């Protein structure tokens, strides 16, 4: 099972580094992996420096693939 969260579920209308709508998907084997991946993305691309853990966990889903 893969856990994942989408950036556009957290920051609607966010723009990525190339100026287009951000469609980044953080993936991991656990919730902690997804949170770590997404926080790195939010900090480096969108310059969001807030504790978004609860928000990320609220939008995290599972894919059985």
C-alpha positions as a Python dict, from the first residue, in 0.01 Angstrom:
ca = {
    (1, 'X'): (0, 0, 0),
    (2, 'X'): (117, 348, -82),
    (3, 'X'): (8, 651, 119),
    (4, 'X'): (-10, 982, -67),
    (5, 'X'): (-118, 1345, -42),
    (6, 'X'): (-160, 1602, -319),
    (7, 'X'): (-24, 1953, -292),
    (8, 'X'): (-328, 2103, -464),
    (9, 'X'): (-548, 1951, -191),
    (10, 'X'): (-357, 2161, 63),
    (11, 'X'): (-286, 2478, -132),
    (12, 'X'): (-552, 2533, -395),
    (13, 'X'): (-429, 2736, -693),
    (14, 'X'): (-64, 2701, -584),
    (15, 'X'): (189, 2760, -862),
    (16, 'X'): (485, 2523, -909),
    (17, 'X'): (842, 2621, -1000),
    (18, 'X'): (758, 2635, -1374),
    (19, 'X'): (461, 2868, -1320),
    (20, 'X'): (186, 2612, -1369),
    (21, 'X'): (-70, 2475, -1124),
    (22, 'X'): (110, 2252, -874),
    (23, 'X'): (23, 1884, -908),
    (24, 'X'): (290, 1745, -675),
    (25, 'X'): (207, 1418, -502),
    (26, 'X'): (397, 1319, -187),
    (27, 'X'): (419, 940, -150),
    (28, 'X'): (536, 706, 122),
    (29, 'X'): (488, 377, 299),
    (30, 'X'): (363, 553, 615),
    (31, 'X'): (195, 876, 719),
    (32, 'X'): (527, 1003, 856),
    (33, 'X'): (694, 946, 516),
    (34, 'X'): (418, 1140, 340),
    (35, 'X'): (433, 1427, 589),
    (36, 'X'): (813, 1451, 557),
    (37, 'X'): (799, 1447, 176),
    (38, 'X'): (519, 1705, 156),
    (39, 'X'): (678, 1938, 411),
    (40, 'X'): (1002, 1935, 208),
    (41, 'X'): (801, 2021, -105),
    (42, 'X'): (599, 2296, 64),
    (43, 'X'): (912, 2453, 210),
    (44, 'X'): (1131, 2437, -100),
    (45, 'X'): (876, 2516, -374),
    (46, 'X'): (607, 2724, -203),
    (47, 'X'): (814, 2870, 82),
    (48, 'X'): (551, 2762, 337),
    (49, 'X'): (720, 2742, 676),
    (50, 'X'): (427, 2637, 895),
    (51, 'X'): (344, 2318, 1080),
    (52, 'X'): (110, 2161, 826),
    (53, 'X'): (120, 1806, 968),
    (54, 'X'): (-249, 1794, 1066),
    (55, 'X'): (-354, 1934, 728),
    (56, 'X'): (-137, 1686, 539),
    (57, 'X'): (-269, 1393, 741),
    (58, 'X'): (-627, 1508, 678),
    (59, 'X'): (-573, 1487, 300),
    (60, 'X'): (-363, 1168, 297),
    (61, 'X'): (-513, 872, 115),
    (62, 'X'): (-414, 510, 44),
    (63, 'X'): (-360, 345, -294),
    (64, 'X'): (-350, -34, -308),
    (65, 'X'): (-128, -88, -603),
}
